[in-house]
Every structure is written in C-alpha cells, then in structure tokens.
C-alpha cells in the first residue's frame, strides 16, 4: 500500500511539472507570435510610408483593419537638421499590457531640388 502511495506521489509531482512546462510553452509561443506580427506589420507600414512623396508625409495614427483588430499604429514625422526627416513608427498590440510595442525609426533624406 505504501509503495502505491509513493508511486502516486511521484506521478503527481511529475504531472504538475509537465503541465507547468506546457503552460509556459504556450505562453511563450503566443508572445513570439505577437512579436512577429508586430514586426511584420511595422515593416509593411514603414514601406507604405517610404513610398509617399515628401509632401504627403504627415503624422497620424490608425489601425490595420479587420485582419489585425488588436493592432494599431502611430507615425510621427519631424524635421531634422539638413534635408532629413525623422519618421518614427510605433505599432502596438492593444490586448497585451506589457511588452506590446514595436518601434521603428527612419531618417530619410529629401533633396530640395526634386523632392525625393
């Protein structure tokens, strides 16, 4: 009888460890998926911004539509010394409370002659 109780105790300890490991693995996978989505959305949005003419560059914010309902973006455009513009893009996951931001900063040169 004691042998059975010891075997059950060992089994219980092992199962608790396995379930905790599984839970942590799921949490890490979810975080990795969200961080990957943040970086891909930020790169796609930055590519759209880079394609705009200098006159079209304005600060603003928005979302990614129904395909990515939990993600928003904000872009801040500021002039830097010379003919540089500082483009700061922030993409945020609104569902997470911590580590939910991905930020890209681009400095782009615009010549006064042809505007690009």
Protein Blocks (a to p, Z undefined) as FASTA:
>chain_A
ZZmmmmmmmmmmmmmmmmmmmmmmmmmmmmmmmmmmmmmmmmmmmmmmmmpcfklpccdd
ddebjmlmmbccdddddddehjbdcdddddddfkbmghpaccddddddddfkloZZ
